[in-house]
Amino acid sequence: MVGLLASAMAVGLFAAPTILRANTITVVVNGSPMQFDQQPIEQAGRVFVPLRGVFERLGATVVYSNGQINATGNGRSISLHIGSTQATVNGQPQTLDVAPFEVGARTLVPLRFVAQALGANVGWNQSNSTVTINSSGSAYNGGASTPPPVNQSFYLNNQRPRGRVLTAYPALHAGFSESVNANSIHVAIDGRDVTSNVYGNASGFDVTAPFALNNGTHRVRVTGTTQAGSNFAAGWSFVSGAGASTNYIRAVQPLANAVVASNFSLSGRTLPNSQVHIVASGEAATLGGLLQVGTGTFQTNTTADGSGYFNVNVSVNIVGGGTVRVIIQSTAPSGASIESTFNYGT
């Protein structure tokens, strides 16, 4: 393994502990140079970078609150705290040479510690001030083969919710600016992976928060691979608050496990005037928690009336002896959302 950043920069340890805004420092992760809105900073012989950039490029999700930094990824968990040299990796205590600190609105963390805690190899080239990080198990090997490039132009659209929503269980939705590999989609809310609850396709995804969100700001993080073969990472934030009624889905007909034909009527009751999204698959096939919306799948939207009643006609390609999986997602005007799944025979 290339010499550690600590030894490569040992000369810095004997210098005065001043902060240098190292605009000339380059950080390369798995063969791709990184771009930062806050340039890397050198302090006491250590390079510091904005916390989310490297964590997320190395496949980790981050939750930051009141100076506490918690990250999970690659089967590892890391905990740091602003101004403290005490940290934990997989629950084991670690001591940092220099503590994380803040510059303006940015939180900066020690690059070498973070990368190695996530299982990556770190190298330092003194001649061109370049930090090189290679993920453990990465396809990148001295340039022999490079990992999929990061798609810098990828973005989410039609994100919901935006702004404030009055529910602890909001329904989340976003579209993709270009087609993605549906099996690669991963979604996290505040750093907690909810991929097993997601259903989506090449153009977007939906998920209802499977756990109660506390009042305050929440961040949604979406990662995966486009059909063109590049990686993407995007997200958005919203605010949740108390005050909304809990949503429900009741009196659904046909009853679960009933036998249905290729065309059948689906009805039920929910909070009045809720938006109801329905997906039905005659194949009922899932992979990694994702319902593949494609051939043989039906989906539609409807609005419950003033008493909460909804009714749609479902048409799906099925064969005798198979199953039909129906997902009903209801979102009230207040934002209160709920999702239920029903399986039928054919």
N, C-alpha and C positions, 0 to 999 in steps of 0.2 A: 504494500500500500504506500502511496506517495506520502512523504513526511507530513506529519500533522501541522496544521496551521500554527499551533502553539510554538513548536520548535522552529518552524520556518521563519517566524516573526519574533524570535526570542530577543533580538536586539531591541525591539520595542519595549520589552519589559523593564529595561534599564533606563528608559527615558522618562522624563517627567510625565505624570499622568494627565497630559493635556488632551483636549479633544480636537481632532483634525477632521475637517469635512473633506472626506477623501473622494473627490469627484472623479479621480482617475482610477479608482478601484473598479474592476470588472468582476462580476459574479456569473459563472457559467454553470448551469445545472443540467446534467445529462446531455451535454453538448450544445445547449441553447443558452445564449446570453440573456440575462434578466434585465428588465427595465423597472426602475423604482421611481415613485413620485417624490420620495425622500431619499436622497443619495446615501450610500453607505457611509458610515462614520467609523473612524479608527480611534479607539480609546484604550490607553494602557496596553498597546500591542495587540488588541483584539478588534476584529471587524464586526460592526453592528449593522443590522439591516432592519427595515420595517417587519414586524412580526408575521403578518399574514403571508407576505410574498413567498418566502422560502418554505414555510410550513405547508402551504397549499400546493406549491410546485412539487413538493416531495410526497404529495398524496395525503396530507393530514388536514383535519378540520380544527378550527380554533374557536374557543369561547373566551372572551375577555370581559371581566367585570370587576370594578373597584380595585384595579391594580393587579388582580389575579389572572394569570394566563394559563389556560388548560388546553392541551392539544392531544388529539388521538389520531393515529394513522399507522399503517404498516404493522398492525398488531402491537403497537406501543402507546403508552400514555405518558405525557410530560406535563409537569406543573412548574411554573415560574412565578415570581412576584416582583413587581416594580420596586427597585431600590434594595432588593435582598439578594445575597449570594447563595441562599439556600434554595435548592430545587429538588424535585423528585423525578425519577424515570422508572416507570413500571412499579411505582410505589416505593422504590429504594431511594434514600437520600443521596443527593449529590451537592457538591460545593463548586460554585462558579468563581473564576478569577475576578470577574467584574460583573456587577449586577445590571439587569435590564434597566433602561431609563427612558424618559420621554423627551422628545424634541418637538415643541409646538403641540400639534394634535396627533403626532405619531409616536407609537411605542416601538422602541428598538431593542432587539434581542441579540445575544452573541451568536454569530453565524456558525462558528465551529461546533459549539455545544449543541445547538439545535439540530444541525445536520447529522452529527454523529449519534445523537440520541434517537434519531429516526432511522438509524442503521446505514447511513450513507458514508462514503469515503470522502475525505477532504484533502485537497492539495493547495499549495500556495506557490505562485511563481513570482519571486521577488523582482525579476527583471522587468516584468510588465504589469505588476500589481494586479494579478488575476487570481481569484479564488476559484478552484475547480471542484465541483461536487458531483459525485456519481452515486446514484442510488444503488443499494445492494440488490443484486439480481437484475439490474437494468440491462437492456440489450446494448447499451452504449459501452464500448470497450476500445478505448483509444482511437475512436473514429472508425473502427472496422465496420460497425453497423450503428446507425443512429436511431433513437426512439422516434415515435411519431411527433412531428412538429406541433407546437401549440398554435392554435388558430386565433390570432389576435383580433380578427374581424368578427368573430362569432358573438352574438348577443341574444338575450331573451326578449320576447315581446309579449304584450297582453298579459303582463304579470298581475295576478290577483292573490291576496288583497294588496292594495297600495294605501298609504296613509294609515288611518286608524280603523280598526275593526272591533266591534263590541262582542267578542266571544273568546273563550279560552280554547276552542276547537275550530279554528278557521279552515275553510277549504282553500287549498293552494292550487294555482294553475299558472302555467307559463307556456308560451310557444317558442319555437326555435327559429333562428334566422336562416338556418339551412338544415337539410335532412341529417339526422343522426342515426347511429346504430342503437336501436331501442334497448337491446340487451346490455348496453354499456352505461345506461343512465344511472347515476347515483344522486340522491337528494338528501341533504342534511338540514335540520332546523336547529339553530343554535348549537351546531356541532354534533347533534345526535342524529345518527343515520336512520332515515325513515324509508329507505329504498324498498323494503319488503311490503310497504303499504302503497307503493306507487303503481299506478297504471298509466301507460303512455304509449306513444308510437313515435315514428320518425319526425313528427312535426311538433310534438308538445307532450306535456304530462299533467296529471291531476293527482292530488293526494290530500286527504284530510288529516290534520295533525292528530296522531294517535295518542298524544298525551296532553294534559292541560298546560297551556302556556300562561306564565305569570304575567301580570300587568306590566307593560313596558315594551321596549324595542326588541324585535326579533329579526334574525338574519337567516335567509334561505340560501343555501349553497348547492349548485347543480354542476356536476362534472360528468364527463363521458368522452366518447369518440364520435366524430362526424363520419358520415358514409364515405367521405373523401379520404378518411384515414388520419385526420389530425385530432389532437386532444383539444378539449375545451373546458373552461371553468368560468362560471358566471353566477350571479346571484342578485338579490335585492333585499331590502329591509321593509318592515312594516311595524306598526304599533298595535298592541292588543290591550283591551281594557274590559272591566267588568260591566255588567248592566243588561246583558241580553238574555233572553230566555233560552234554555237548552232546547236544541232541535231534536226531532224524533222522526222515525219512519215506522208507521204502524199499519195494521190491517191490509197487508199486501196480499193481493190475489193475482195469480194462483198462489196457494200455500207452498212453502218450501218443500222440495222433493216430489211435487206433483209431476205428472206426465203431461208434456205440452207438445203441440205440433209445430210446424215450421213458422206458422203465423199464429200469434196469440195476443190477447189483451192483457196488459199489466197495469194494475191500479193500486192505490194506497193512499195514506193520509200522512201529512207532515205539517209543519207550521204554515199558517196561511201565507199565500203569495210567495212561497219559496221557489227558487229556481232549482229544478230537478234535472240532473244529468244522468242518463241511463246508458250503460254499455252492456251488450249481450254477446256472448261468443258461443257458437255451436261446437267449437273445438274444446273450449274450456282449458286451453293450454297456457301454463304460466312458466316463466323461467326467471329465477331471481326475484320473484315477487312482481314481475311486470306482466300485465295482460297485453298481449300483442294485438293491437287494433289493426286489422288488415282484412284479407280475404276471409269470408265466412263470419264477419263480425258486424254487428249492428250497433249504432249509437245515435242518440237523439237528445234534445233538450225540450223541456216543457215547463210551464209555470203552474203551480198549485193555485186553486181558486181561493176565494175569501174564507172558505171553511177548511182549507188545507188538502182538498181532494185533487188527485192527479190521475190521469189515465192516458196510456199510449198503446199503440199497436206495434208489437215487436215482430220483425221478420228476419229470420236468420237461417242460414244453410245448415241443416242437420241431417243425421241419418238415424234410423231406428237403433235403439240400444245404446245411444250415446248420451251425452249430457249437455245442458245449456247452463252457462254461468252468467248470472245477471248481477251487475253492480249498480246500486242506486245511490246517488250522492245528492243530498238536499242542502241548499244554502238559503237561509232566511234573509230577508231584507237587512236585518241587523248584522249579518255576517256569520251567525251561528250555523255551523255545518255538522252534518253527520253522514256517515257512509255505511251501507249494509250490503251484504252479498247473499244471493239466493241461488241455489242449485236446483235444477229440474231434470227429470228424466225425459227421454224421447222414445 
